[in-house]
């Protein structure tokens, strides 16, 4: 389904508000919780989890069983918290990734600073 329209003679803040509402109402799927068991990379756990949460997932939400309630437990300090989910294939996606670097040298993604000139 495709919708195409033009807003004419509309103030920019109103058009931006409409754009935000339209984007917010599009159903999406994303990783809600990510549990890392071992991260030996230079990227911090929080940054890595945040980046994984931003990945778009192309999936039909109607084909998934959505949880209806949260799992609440008490941690070792006696404080209520959400428990780590058990690997239930109808509610959780559990996978292992083993990634390592083959090359131990830097790859320049931008031109060297000596080539940059001020105008």
Biopython code that builds the backbone (N, CA, C, O; Angstrom):
import numpy as np
from Bio.PDB.StructureBuilder import StructureBuilder

atoms = [
    (1, "UNK", "N", (0.849, -1.167, 0.000)),
    (1, "UNK", "CA", (0.000, 0.000, 0.000)),
    (1, "UNK", "C", (0.896, 1.232, 0.000)),
    (1, "UNK", "O", (1.889, 1.289, 0.726)),
    (2, "UNK", "N", (0.540, 2.211, -0.816)),
    (2, "UNK", "CA", (1.328, 3.425, -0.949)),
    (2, "UNK", "C", (0.406, 4.622, -0.895)),
    (2, "UNK", "O", (-0.641, 4.646, -1.542)),
    (3, "UNK", "N", (0.802, 5.613, -0.119)),
    (3, "UNK", "CA", (0.041, 6.847, 0.000)),
    (3, "UNK", "C", (0.971, 7.991, -0.342)),
    (3, "UNK", "O", (2.064, 8.101, 0.214)),
    (4, "UNK", "N", (0.538, 8.844, -1.256)),
    (4, "UNK", "CA", (1.351, 9.972, -1.691)),
    (4, "UNK", "C", (0.471, 11.206, -1.706)),
    (4, "UNK", "O", (-0.577, 11.217, -2.351)),
    (5, "UNK", "N", (0.896, 12.261, -0.989)),
    (5, "UNK", "CA", (0.126, 13.499, -0.982)),
    (5, "UNK", "C", (1.065, 14.673, -0.764)),
    (5, "UNK", "O", (2.195, 14.501, -0.309)),
    (6, "UNK", "N", (0.589, 15.863, -1.092)),
    (6, "UNK", "CA", (1.353, 17.094, -0.929)),
    (6, "UNK", "C", (0.654, 17.989, 0.078)),
    (6, "UNK", "O", (-0.569, 18.129, 0.051)),
    (7, "UNK", "N", (1.425, 18.591, 0.959)),
    (7, "UNK", "CA", (0.911, 19.595, 1.883)),
    (7, "UNK", "C", (1.294, 20.964, 1.325)),
    (7, "UNK", "O", (2.475, 21.267, 1.157)),
    (8, "UNK", "N", (0.301, 21.769, 1.047)),
    (8, "UNK", "CA", (0.545, 23.084, 0.460)),
    (8, "UNK", "C", (0.044, 24.147, 1.424)),
    (8, "UNK", "O", (-1.041, 24.020, 1.992)),
    (9, "UNK", "N", (0.836, 25.195, 1.606)),
    (9, "UNK", "CA", (0.500, 26.321, 2.483)),
    (9, "UNK", "C", (0.277, 25.860, 3.925)),
    (9, "UNK", "O", (-0.666, 26.292, 4.587)),
    (10, "UNK", "N", (1.154, 24.983, 4.396)),
    (10, "UNK", "CA", (1.089, 24.492, 5.776)),
    (10, "UNK", "C", (2.408, 24.856, 6.450)),
    (10, "UNK", "O", (3.482, 24.672, 5.877)),
    (11, "UNK", "N", (2.315, 25.370, 7.660)),
    (11, "UNK", "CA", (3.514, 25.735, 8.408)),
    (11, "UNK", "C", (4.373, 24.491, 8.668)),
    (11, "UNK", "O", (3.849, 23.387, 8.817)),
    (12, "UNK", "N", (5.687, 24.680, 8.721)),
    (12, "UNK", "CA", (6.619, 23.567, 8.908)),
    (12, "UNK", "C", (6.377, 22.799, 10.211)),
    (12, "UNK", "O", (6.435, 21.570, 10.190)),
    (13, "UNK", "N", (6.108, 23.464, 11.351)),
    (13, "UNK", "CA", (5.859, 22.686, 12.578)),
    (13, "UNK", "C", (4.614, 21.798, 12.485)),
    (13, "UNK", "O", (4.589, 20.701, 13.042)),
    (14, "UNK", "N", (3.592, 22.272, 11.787)),
    (14, "UNK", "CA", (2.375, 21.459, 11.622)),
    (14, "UNK", "C", (2.668, 20.256, 10.729)),
    (14, "UNK", "O", (2.234, 19.142, 11.022)),
    (15, "UNK", "N", (3.398, 20.479, 9.648)),
    (15, "UNK", "CA", (3.754, 19.374, 8.754)),
    (15, "UNK", "C", (4.634, 18.355, 9.480)),
    (15, "UNK", "O", (4.472, 17.150, 9.290)),
    (16, "UNK", "N", (5.557, 18.831, 10.305)),
    (16, "UNK", "CA", (6.420, 17.931, 11.061)),
    (16, "UNK", "C", (5.614, 17.138, 12.085)),
    (16, "UNK", "O", (5.867, 15.949, 12.280)),
    (17, "UNK", "N", (4.657, 17.771, 12.735)),
    (17, "UNK", "CA", (3.803, 17.065, 13.698)),
    (17, "UNK", "C", (2.991, 15.981, 12.998)),
    (17, "UNK", "O", (2.848, 14.877, 13.522)),
    (18, "UNK", "N", (2.466, 16.285, 11.829)),
    (18, "UNK", "CA", (1.712, 15.293, 11.060)),
    (18, "UNK", "C", (2.620, 14.136, 10.643)),
    (18, "UNK", "O", (2.216, 12.975, 10.704)),
    (19, "UNK", "N", (3.833, 14.447, 10.224)),
    (19, "UNK", "CA", (4.792, 13.412, 9.839)),
    (19, "UNK", "C", (5.101, 12.497, 11.024)),
    (19, "UNK", "O", (5.164, 11.277, 10.873)),
    (20, "UNK", "N", (5.293, 13.094, 12.206)),
    (20, "UNK", "CA", (5.592, 12.293, 13.396)),
    (20, "UNK", "C", (4.420, 11.391, 13.785)),
    (20, "UNK", "O", (4.626, 10.244, 14.183)),
    (21, "UNK", "N", (3.214, 11.896, 13.673)),
    (21, "UNK", "CA", (2.034, 11.085, 13.995)),
    (21, "UNK", "C", (1.912, 9.926, 13.017)),
    (21, "UNK", "O", (1.631, 8.798, 13.422)),
    (22, "UNK", "N", (2.122, 10.195, 11.732)),
    (22, "UNK", "CA", (2.029, 9.126, 10.736)),
    (22, "UNK", "C", (3.091, 8.052, 10.974)),
    (22, "UNK", "O", (2.803, 6.862, 10.849)),
    (23, "UNK", "N", (4.302, 8.457, 11.311)),
    (23, "UNK", "CA", (5.357, 7.478, 11.573)),
    (23, "UNK", "C", (5.095, 6.689, 12.851)),
    (23, "UNK", "O", (5.415, 5.503, 12.922)),
    (24, "UNK", "N", (4.520, 7.332, 13.850)),
    (24, "UNK", "CA", (4.265, 6.655, 15.120)),
    (24, "UNK", "C", (3.169, 5.603, 15.001)),
    (24, "UNK", "O", (3.148, 4.641, 15.769)),
    (25, "UNK", "N", (2.270, 5.775, 14.057)),
    (25, "UNK", "CA", (1.145, 4.855, 13.930)),
    (25, "UNK", "C", (1.437, 3.663, 13.026)),
    (25, "UNK", "O", (0.578, 2.797, 12.857)),
    (26, "UNK", "N", (2.626, 3.604, 12.445)),
    (26, "UNK", "CA", (2.987, 2.465, 11.601)),
    (26, "UNK", "C", (3.427, 1.322, 12.511)),
    (26, "UNK", "O", (4.358, 1.490, 13.300)),
    (27, "UNK", "N", (2.773, 0.160, 12.417)),
    (27, "UNK", "CA", (3.176, -0.953, 13.279)),
    (27, "UNK", "C", (4.564, -1.458, 12.891)),
    (27, "UNK", "O", (4.849, -1.675, 11.713)),
    (28, "UNK", "N", (5.413, -1.641, 13.881)),
    (28, "UNK", "CA", (6.775, -2.105, 13.636)),
    (28, "UNK", "C", (7.134, -3.198, 14.632)),
    (28, "UNK", "O", (6.486, -3.365, 15.665)),
    (29, "UNK", "N", (8.175, -3.930, 14.294)),
    (29, "UNK", "CA", (8.728, -4.925, 15.205)),
    (29, "UNK", "C", (10.174, -4.567, 15.457)),
    (29, "UNK", "O", (10.898, -4.182, 14.539)),
    (30, "UNK", "N", (10.592, -4.695, 16.697)),
    (30, "UNK", "CA", (11.983, -4.428, 17.066)),
    (30, "UNK", "C", (12.336, -5.282, 18.272)),
    (30, "UNK", "O", (11.465, -5.847, 18.934)),
    (31, "UNK", "N", (13.624, -5.363, 18.540)),
    (31, "UNK", "CA", (14.077, -6.070, 19.733)),
    (31, "UNK", "C", (13.721, -5.231, 20.948)),
    (31, "UNK", "O", (14.096, -4.062, 21.034)),
    (32, "UNK", "N", (13.006, -5.820, 21.873)),
    (32, "UNK", "CA", (12.622, -5.091, 23.080)),
    (32, "UNK", "C", (13.681, -5.228, 24.167)),
    (32, "UNK", "O", (14.051, -4.246, 24.811)),
    (33, "UNK", "N", (14.158, -6.429, 24.365)),
    (33, "UNK", "CA", (15.178, -6.677, 25.387)),
    (33, "UNK", "C", (16.267, -7.532, 24.775)),
    (33, "UNK", "O", (15.995, -8.504, 24.070)),
    (34, "UNK", "N", (17.492, -7.160, 25.053)),
    (34, "UNK", "CA", (18.640, -7.902, 24.549)),
    (34, "UNK", "C", (19.508, -8.253, 25.749)),
    (34, "UNK", "O", (19.890, -7.376, 26.523)),
    (35, "UNK", "N", (19.814, -9.521, 25.899)),
    (35, "UNK", "CA", (20.668, -9.984, 26.985)),
    (35, "UNK", "C", (21.989, -10.454, 26.378)),
    (35, "UNK", "O", (22.011, -11.371, 25.557)),
    (36, "UNK", "N", (23.067, -9.832, 26.781)),
    (36, "UNK", "CA", (24.397, -10.238, 26.334)),
    (36, "UNK", "C", (25.025, -11.102, 27.417)),
    (36, "UNK", "O", (25.040, -10.729, 28.590)),
    (37, "UNK", "N", (25.536, -12.240, 27.023)),
    (37, "UNK", "CA", (26.169, -13.122, 27.987)),
    (37, "UNK", "C", (27.680, -12.978, 27.992)),
    (37, "UNK", "O", (28.314, -13.160, 29.032)),
    (38, "UNK", "N", (28.261, -12.657, 26.858)),
    (38, "UNK", "CA", (29.701, -12.441, 26.800)),
    (38, "UNK", "C", (29.986, -11.501, 25.644)),
    (38, "UNK", "O", (29.688, -11.814, 24.491)),
    (39, "UNK", "N", (30.560, -10.356, 25.951)),
    (39, "UNK", "CA", (30.933, -9.375, 24.942)),
    (39, "UNK", "C", (32.388, -9.012, 25.176)),
    (39, "UNK", "O", (32.715, -8.336, 26.151)),
    (40, "UNK", "N", (33.261, -9.459, 24.286)),
    (40, "UNK", "CA", (34.686, -9.162, 24.420)),
    (40, "UNK", "C", (35.132, -8.088, 23.439)),
    (40, "UNK", "O", (36.329, -7.842, 23.291)),
    (41, "UNK", "N", (34.191, -7.452, 22.774)),
    (41, "UNK", "CA", (34.542, -6.409, 21.808)),
    (41, "UNK", "C", (34.798, -5.091, 22.524)),
    (41, "UNK", "O", (34.591, -4.975, 23.732)),
    (42, "UNK", "N", (35.250, -4.104, 21.765)),
    (42, "UNK", "CA", (35.526, -2.793, 22.348)),
    (42, "UNK", "C", (34.255, -1.968, 22.499)),
    (42, "UNK", "O", (34.270, -0.925, 23.152)),
    (43, "UNK", "N", (33.168, -2.417, 21.909)),
    (43, "UNK", "CA", (31.894, -1.701, 22.011)),
    (43, "UNK", "C", (31.245, -2.053, 23.344)),
    (43, "UNK", "O", (31.146, -3.228, 23.698)),
    (44, "UNK", "N", (30.806, -1.047, 24.079)),
    (44, "UNK", "CA", (30.167, -1.282, 25.370)),
    (44, "UNK", "C", (28.849, -2.025, 25.177)),
    (44, "UNK", "O", (28.206, -1.906, 24.133)),
    (45, "UNK", "N", (28.455, -2.787, 26.187)),
    (45, "UNK", "CA", (27.231, -3.578, 26.115)),
    (45, "UNK", "C", (26.015, -2.720, 25.801)),
    (45, "UNK", "O", (25.194, -3.092, 24.962)),
    (46, "UNK", "N", (25.892, -1.573, 26.468)),
    (46, "UNK", "CA", (24.727, -0.712, 26.278)),
    (46, "UNK", "C", (24.659, -0.179, 24.854)),
    (46, "UNK", "O", (23.582, -0.110, 24.263)),
    (47, "UNK", "N", (25.805, 0.195, 24.308)),
    (47, "UNK", "CA", (25.846, 0.736, 22.943)),
    (47, "UNK", "C", (25.493, -0.354, 21.940)),
    (47, "UNK", "O", (24.737, -0.114, 20.998)),
    (48, "UNK", "N", (26.035, -1.549, 22.139)),
    (48, "UNK", "CA", (25.750, -2.661, 21.241)),
    (48, "UNK", "C", (24.271, -3.031, 21.279)),
    (48, "UNK", "O", (23.664, -3.249, 20.231)),
    (49, "UNK", "N", (23.685, -3.103, 22.470)),
    (49, "UNK", "CA", (22.255, -3.413, 22.594)),
    (49, "UNK", "C", (21.405, -2.325, 21.955)),
    (49, "UNK", "O", (20.404, -2.625, 21.304)),
    (50, "UNK", "N", (21.789, -1.075, 22.130)),
    (50, "UNK", "CA", (21.043, 0.027, 21.524)),
    (50, "UNK", "C", (21.086, -0.071, 20.007)),
    (50, "UNK", "O", (20.069, 0.127, 19.343)),
    (51, "UNK", "N", (22.254, -0.375, 19.453)),
    (51, "UNK", "CA", (22.377, -0.498, 17.997)),
    (51, "UNK", "C", (21.577, -1.681, 17.468)),
    (51, "UNK", "O", (20.964, -1.583, 16.405)),
    (52, "UNK", "N", (21.574, -2.791, 18.190)),
    (52, "UNK", "CA", (20.762, -3.933, 17.766)),
    (52, "UNK", "C", (19.278, -3.599, 17.818)),
    (52, "UNK", "O", (18.505, -4.065, 16.981)),
    (53, "UNK", "N", (18.877, -2.795, 18.795)),
    (53, "UNK", "CA", (17.480, -2.387, 18.897)),
    (53, "UNK", "C", (17.043, -1.474, 17.773)),
    (53, "UNK", "O", (15.848, -1.367, 17.497)),
    (54, "UNK", "N", (17.982, -0.814, 17.118)),
    (54, "UNK", "CA", (17.649, 0.072, 16.004)),
    (54, "UNK", "C", (17.562, -0.654, 14.669)),
    (54, "UNK", "O", (17.150, -0.064, 13.671)),
    (55, "UNK", "N", (17.944, -1.923, 14.638)),
    (55, "UNK", "CA", (17.882, -2.667, 13.383)),
    (55, "UNK", "C", (16.434, -2.869, 12.952)),
    (55, "UNK", "O", (15.602, -3.283, 13.759)),
    (56, "UNK", "N", (16.127, -2.586, 11.700)),
    (56, "UNK", "CA", (14.762, -2.856, 11.231)),
    (56, "UNK", "C", (14.566, -4.354, 11.023)),
    (56, "UNK", "O", (15.440, -5.038, 10.490)),
    (57, "UNK", "N", (13.430, -4.843, 11.443)),
    (57, "UNK", "CA", (13.103, -6.259, 11.287)),
    (57, "UNK", "C", (11.957, -6.351, 10.298)),
    (57, "UNK", "O", (10.860, -5.858, 10.559)),
    (58, "UNK", "N", (12.211, -6.979, 9.169)),
    (58, "UNK", "CA", (11.158, -7.154, 8.173)),
    (58, "UNK", "C", (10.435, -8.459, 8.491)),
    (58, "UNK", "O", (10.909, -9.546, 8.160)),
    (59, "UNK", "N", (9.302, -8.332, 9.125)),
    (59, "UNK", "CA", (8.535, -9.499, 9.544)),
    (59, "UNK", "C", (7.064, -9.125, 9.606)),
    (59, "UNK", "O", (6.713, -7.960, 9.791)),
    (60, "UNK", "N", (6.224, -10.111, 9.452)),
    (60, "UNK", "CA", (4.787, -9.912, 9.569)),
    (60, "UNK", "C", (4.396, -10.137, 11.029)),
    (60, "UNK", "O", (4.449, -11.272, 11.504)),
    (61, "UNK", "N", (4.000, -9.073, 11.761)),
    (61, "UNK", "CA", (3.680, -9.235, 13.186)),
    (61, "UNK", "C", (2.536, -10.205, 13.449)),
    (61, "UNK", "O", (2.425, -10.735, 14.554)),
    (62, "UNK", "N", (1.689, -10.447, 12.460)),
    (62, "UNK", "CA", (0.558, -11.364, 12.662)),
    (62, "UNK", "C", (1.012, -12.808, 12.800)),
    (62, "UNK", "O", (0.252, -13.649, 13.280)),
    (63, "UNK", "N", (2.240, -13.111, 12.387)),
    (63, "UNK", "CA", (2.743, -14.481, 12.463)),
    (63, "UNK", "C", (3.438, -14.782, 13.790)),
    (63, "UNK", "O", (3.955, -15.883, 13.980)),
    (64, "UNK", "N", (3.455, -13.817, 14.704)),
    (64, "UNK", "CA", (4.127, -13.997, 15.982)),
    (64, "UNK", "C", (3.108, -13.984, 17.114)),
    (64, "UNK", "O", (2.114, -13.259, 17.063)),
    (65, "UNK", "N", (3.366, -14.792, 18.132)),
    (65, "UNK", "CA", (2.546, -14.769, 19.335)),
    (65, "UNK", "C", (3.114, -13.704, 20.257)),
    (65, "UNK", "O", (4.255, -13.810, 20.706)),
    (66, "UNK", "N", (2.329, -12.689, 20.535)),
    (66, "UNK", "CA", (2.798, -11.597, 21.379)),
    (66, "UNK", "C", (2.506, -11.902, 22.844)),
    (66, "UNK", "O", (1.434, -12.418, 23.159)),
    (67, "UNK", "N", (3.437, -11.592, 23.747)),
    (67, "UNK", "CA", (3.176, -11.831, 25.172)),
    (67, "UNK", "C", (2.070, -10.916, 25.669)),
    (67, "UNK", "O", (1.980, -9.755, 25.273)),
    (68, "UNK", "N", (1.236, -11.451, 26.535)),
    (68, "UNK", "CA", (0.116, -10.664, 27.051)),
    (68, "UNK", "C", (0.416, -10.042, 28.404)),
    (68, "UNK", "O", (-0.211, -9.050, 28.775)),
    (69, "UNK", "N", (1.366, -10.607, 29.154)),
    (69, "UNK", "CA", (1.710, -10.022, 30.447)),
    (69, "UNK", "C", (3.216, -10.088, 30.654)),
    (69, "UNK", "O", (3.913, -10.870, 30.009)),
    (70, "UNK", "N", (3.705, -9.250, 31.567)),
    (70, "UNK", "CA", (5.126, -9.234, 31.883)),
    (70, "UNK", "C", (5.434, -10.300, 32.927)),
    (70, "UNK", "O", (4.586, -10.652, 33.747)),
    (71, "UNK", "N", (6.646, -10.800, 32.880)),
    (71, "UNK", "CA", (7.113, -11.740, 33.897)),
    (71, "UNK", "C", (7.806, -10.918, 34.973)),
    (71, "UNK", "O", (8.823, -10.274, 34.716)),
    (72, "UNK", "N", (7.251, -10.944, 36.173)),
    (72, "UNK", "CA", (7.798, -10.159, 37.279)),
    (72, "UNK", "C", (8.376, -11.114, 38.311)),
    (72, "UNK", "O", (7.775, -12.144, 38.617)),
    (73, "UNK", "N", (9.530, -10.776, 38.842)),
    (73, "UNK", "CA", (10.160, -11.607, 39.857)),
    (73, "UNK", "C", (10.843, -10.745, 40.896)),
    (73, "UNK", "O", (10.776, -9.517, 40.841)),
    (74, "UNK", "N", (11.492, -11.385, 41.833)),
    (74, "UNK", "CA", (12.235, -10.684, 42.876)),
    (74, "UNK", "C", (13.690, -11.106, 42.751)),
    (74, "UNK", "O", (14.002, -12.297, 42.754)),
    (75, "UNK", "N", (14.584, -10.119, 42.641)),
    (75, "UNK", "CA", (15.997, -10.450, 42.481)),
    (75, "UNK", "C", (16.626, -10.806, 43.821)),
    (75, "UNK", "O", (15.937, -10.875, 44.839)),
    (76, "UNK", "N", (17.939, -11.032, 43.816)),
    (76, "UNK", "CA", (18.604, -11.475, 45.049)),
    (76, "UNK", "C", (18.610, -10.420, 46.140)),
    (76, "UNK", "O", (18.867, -10.741, 47.301)),
    (77, "UNK", "N", (18.330, -9.155, 45.791)),
    (77, "UNK", "CA", (18.271, -8.086, 46.785)),
    (77, "UNK", "C", (16.848, -7.859, 47.303)),
    (77, "UNK", "O", (16.623, -6.951, 48.102)),
    (78, "UNK", "N", (15.887, -8.675, 46.858)),
    (78, "UNK", "CA", (14.517, -8.536, 47.316)),
    (78, "UNK", "C", (13.735, -7.442, 46.615)),
    (78, "UNK", "O", (12.695, -7.012, 47.114)),
    (79, "UNK", "N", (14.216, -6.981, 45.460)),
    (79, "UNK", "CA", (13.552, -5.915, 44.718)),
    (79, "UNK", "C", (12.834, -6.523, 43.522)),
    (79, "UNK", "O", (13.388, -7.366, 42.816)),
    (80, "UNK", "N", (11.580, -6.085, 43.298)),
    (80, "UNK", "CA", (10.835, -6.564, 42.136)),
    (80, "UNK", "C", (11.532, -6.128, 40.857)),
    (80, "UNK", "O", (11.939, -4.974, 40.727)),
    (81, "UNK", "N", (11.667, -7.040, 39.925)),
    (81, "UNK", "CA", (12.270, -6.717, 38.634)),
    (81, "UNK", "C", (11.757, -7.716, 37.611)),
    (81, "UNK", "O", (11.217, -8.766, 37.957)),
    (82, "UNK", "N", (11.936, -7.372, 36.363)),
    (82, "UNK", "CA", (11.557, -8.295, 35.300)),
    (82, "UNK", "C", (12.628, -9.371, 35.185)),
    (82, "UNK", "O", (13.823, -9.077, 35.187)),
    (83, "UNK", "N", (12.192, -10.598, 35.085)),
    (83, "UNK", "CA", (13.131, -11.707, 35.017)),
    (83, "UNK", "C", (13.680, -11.860, 33.611)),
    (83, "UNK", "O", (13.067, -11.434, 32.632)),
    (84, "UNK", "N", (14.832, -12.469, 33.536)),
    (84, "UNK", "CA", (15.405, -12.809, 32.244)),
    (84, "UNK", "C", (14.556, -13.922, 31.638)),
    (84, "UNK", "O", (14.268, -14.909, 32.314)),
    (85, "UNK", "N", (14.153, -13.782, 30.387)),
    (85, "UNK", "CA", (13.249, -14.774, 29.806)),
    (85, "UNK", "C", (13.941, -16.111, 29.559)),
    (85, "UNK", "O", (15.131, -16.166, 29.250)),
    (86, "UNK", "N", (13.180, -17.170, 29.700)),
    (86, "UNK", "CA", (13.662, -18.489, 29.338)),
    (86, "UNK", "C", (13.542, -18.640, 27.822)),
    (86, "UNK", "O", (12.694, -17.987, 27.215)),
    (87, "UNK", "N", (14.357, -19.473, 27.200)),
    (87, "UNK", "CA", (14.289, -19.621, 25.747)),
    (87, "UNK", "C", (13.014, -20.317, 25.292)),
    (87, "UNK", "O", (13.034, -21.513, 24.997)),
    (88, "UNK", "N", (11.931, -19.602, 25.232)),
    (88, "UNK", "CA", (10.649, -20.109, 24.751)),
    (88, "UNK", "C", (10.503, -19.661, 23.299)),
    (88, "UNK", "O", (10.407, -18.459, 23.050)),
    (89, "UNK", "N", (10.483, -20.579, 22.333)),
    (89, "UNK", "CA", (10.466, -20.171, 20.928)),
    (89, "UNK", "C", (9.215, -19.404, 20.507)),
    (89, "UNK", "O", (9.229, -18.738, 19.472)),
    (90, "UNK", "N", (8.135, -19.483, 21.283)),
    (90, "UNK", "CA", (6.934, -18.725, 20.913)),
    (90, "UNK", "C", (6.985, -17.296, 21.410)),
    (90, "UNK", "O", (6.222, -16.453, 20.939)),
    (91, "UNK", "N", (7.881, -17.002, 22.365)),
    (91, "UNK", "CA", (7.941, -15.651, 22.930)),
    (91, "UNK", "C", (9.289, -14.972, 22.758)),
    (91, "UNK", "O", (9.365, -13.744, 22.764)),
    (92, "UNK", "N", (10.354, -15.750, 22.604)),
    (92, "UNK", "CA", (11.692, -15.173, 22.582)),
    (92, "UNK", "C", (12.486, -15.711, 21.406)),
    (92, "UNK", "O", (12.307, -16.850, 20.976)),
    (93, "UNK", "N", (13.355, -14.874, 20.906)),
    (93, "UNK", "CA", (14.286, -15.282, 19.867)),
    (93, "UNK", "C", (15.663, -15.360, 20.502)),
    (93, "UNK", "O", (16.205, -14.352, 20.953)),
    (94, "UNK", "N", (16.220, -16.549, 20.536)),
    (94, "UNK", "CA", (17.520, -16.749, 21.160)),
    (94, "UNK", "C", (18.485, -17.206, 20.075)),
    (94, "UNK", "O", (18.235, -18.194, 19.385)),
    (95, "UNK", "N", (19.586, -16.482, 19.933)),
    (95, "UNK", "CA", (20.592, -16.896, 18.965)),
    (95, "UNK", "C", (21.973, -16.508, 19.468)),
    (95, "UNK", "O", (22.130, -15.583, 20.265)),
    (96, "UNK", "N", (22.950, -17.225, 18.990)),
    (96, "UNK", "CA", (24.342, -16.982, 19.367)),
    (96, "UNK", "C", (25.078, -16.423, 18.167)),
    (96, "UNK", "O", (24.886, -16.873, 17.038)),
    (97, "UNK", "N", (25.923, -15.438, 18.422)),
    (97, "UNK", "CA", (26.741, -14.848, 17.371)),
    (97, "UNK", "C", (28.192, -14.934, 17.815)),
    (97, "UNK", "O", (28.542, -14.492, 18.910)),
    (98, "UNK", "N", (29.027, -15.499, 16.968)),
    (98, "UNK", "CA", (30.449, -15.559, 17.240)),
    (98, "UNK", "C", (31.145, -14.767, 16.144)),
    (98, "UNK", "O", (31.261, -15.235, 15.011)),
    (99, "UNK", "N", (31.605, -13.571, 16.477)),
    (99, "UNK", "CA", (32.219, -12.674, 15.502)),
    (99, "UNK", "C", (33.641, -12.384, 15.941)),
    (99, "UNK", "O", (33.897, -12.114, 17.114)),
    (100, "UNK", "N", (34.555, -12.440, 14.999)),
    (100, "UNK", "CA", (35.943, -12.086, 15.308)),
    (100, "UNK", "C", (36.541, -11.338, 14.128)),
    (100, "UNK", "O", (36.096, -11.484, 12.989)),
    (101, "UNK", "N", (37.552, -10.538, 14.418)),
    (101, "UNK", "CA", (38.223, -9.757, 13.382)),
    (101, "UNK", "C", (39.327, -10.591, 12.755)),
    (101, "UNK", "O", (40.107, -11.234, 13.457)),
    (102, "UNK", "N", (39.388, -10.577, 11.433)),
    (102, "UNK", "CA", (40.428, -11.322, 10.725)),
    (102, "UNK", "C", (41.670, -10.454, 10.554)),
    (102, "UNK", "O", (42.794, -10.908, 10.772)),
    (103, "UNK", "N", (41.455, -9.209, 10.164)),
    (103, "UNK", "CA", (42.565, -8.303, 9.903)),
    (103, "UNK", "C", (42.814, -7.440, 11.129)),
    (103, "UNK", "O", (41.867, -6.961, 11.753)),
    (104, "UNK", "N", (44.041, -7.244, 11.469)),
    (104, "UNK", "CA", (44.412, -6.470, 12.646)),
    (104, "UNK", "C", (44.973, -5.102, 12.268)),
    (104, "UNK", "O", (45.857, -4.593, 12.957)),
    (105, "UNK", "N", (44.480, -4.500, 11.193)),
    (105, "UNK", "CA", (44.941, -3.168, 10.819)),
    (105, "UNK", "C", (43.734, -2.271, 10.573)),
    (105, "UNK", "O", (42.621, -2.750, 10.359)),
    (106, "UNK", "N", (43.971, -0.967, 10.607)),
    (106, "UNK", "CA", (42.900, -0.001, 10.437)),
    (106, "UNK", "C", (42.593, 0.200, 8.964)),
    (106, "UNK", "O", (43.481, 0.108, 8.117)),
    (107, "UNK", "N", (41.356, 0.468, 8.671)),
    (107, "UNK", "CA", (40.918, 0.773, 7.320)),
    (107, "UNK", "C", (40.464, 2.222, 7.309)),
    (107, "UNK", "O", (39.532, 2.587, 8.026)),
    (108, "UNK", "N", (41.112, 3.047, 6.505)),
    (108, "UNK", "CA", (40.775, 4.468, 6.449)),
    (108, "UNK", "C", (39.458, 4.657, 5.708)),
    (108, "UNK", "O", (39.326, 4.259, 4.550)),
    (109, "UNK", "N", (38.499, 5.257, 6.372)),
    (109, "UNK", "CA", (37.202, 5.502, 5.758)),
    (109, "UNK", "C", (37.080, 6.916, 5.213)),
    (109, "UNK", "O", (36.122, 7.225, 4.505)),
    (110, "UNK", "N", (38.021, 7.763, 5.526)),
    (110, "UNK", "CA", (38.002, 9.137, 5.036)),
    (110, "UNK", "C", (39.398, 9.480, 4.525)),
    (110, "UNK", "O", (40.363, 8.786, 4.845)),
    (111, "UNK", "N", (39.511, 10.545, 3.734)),
    (111, "UNK", "CA", (40.836, 10.911, 3.223)),
    (111, "UNK", "C", (41.745, 11.353, 4.364)),
    (111, "UNK", "O", (41.263, 11.826, 5.393)),
    (112, "UNK", "N", (43.045, 11.203, 4.191)),
    (112, "UNK", "CA", (43.972, 11.653, 5.239)),
    (112, "UNK", "C", (43.834, 13.148, 5.484)),
    (112, "UNK", "O", (43.442, 13.901, 4.592)),
    (113, "UNK", "N", (44.159, 13.568, 6.695)),
    (113, "UNK", "CA", (44.025, 14.978, 7.056)),
    (113, "UNK", "C", (44.928, 15.877, 6.228)),
    (113, "UNK", "O", (44.622, 17.057, 6.059)),
    (114, "UNK", "N", (46.031, 15.355, 5.706)),
    (114, "UNK", "CA", (46.942, 16.184, 4.917)),
    (114, "UNK", "C", (46.316, 16.611, 3.594)),
    (114, "UNK", "O", (46.752, 17.601, 3.006)),
    (115, "UNK", "N", (45.313, 15.896, 3.115)),
    (115, "UNK", "CA", (44.678, 16.238, 1.844)),
    (115, "UNK", "C", (43.521, 17.216, 2.008)),
    (115, "UNK", "O", (43.011, 17.738, 1.016)),
    (116, "UNK", "N", (43.105, 17.468, 3.228)),
    (116, "UNK", "CA", (41.985, 18.378, 3.454)),
    (116, "UNK", "C", (42.520, 19.797, 3.505)),
    (116, "UNK", "O", (43.422, 20.102, 4.286)),
    (117, "UNK", "N", (41.963, 20.664, 2.671)),
    (117, "UNK", "CA", (42.408, 22.053, 2.607)),
    (117, "UNK", "C", (41.306, 22.960, 3.100)),
    (117, "UNK", "O", (40.122, 22.668, 2.930)),
    (118, "UNK", "N", (41.696, 24.056, 3.708)),
    (118, "UNK", "CA", (40.734, 25.076, 4.109)),
    (118, "UNK", "C", (40.527, 26.028, 2.946)),
    (118, "UNK", "O", (41.470, 26.349, 2.224)),
    (119, "UNK", "N", (39.310, 26.473, 2.768)),
    (119, "UNK", "CA", (39.008, 27.411, 1.675)),
    (119, "UNK", "C", (38.871, 28.803, 2.198)),
    (119, "UNK", "O", (38.618, 29.730, 1.428)),
]
sb = StructureBuilder()
sb.init_structure("model")
sb.init_model(0)
sb.init_chain("A")
sb.init_seg("    ")
for serial, (resi, resn, name, xyz) in enumerate(atoms, 1):
    if name == "N":
        sb.init_residue(resn, " ", resi, " ")
    sb.init_atom(name, np.array(xyz, "f"), 0.0, 1.0, " ", f" {name:<3s}", serial, name[0])
structure = sb.get_structure()
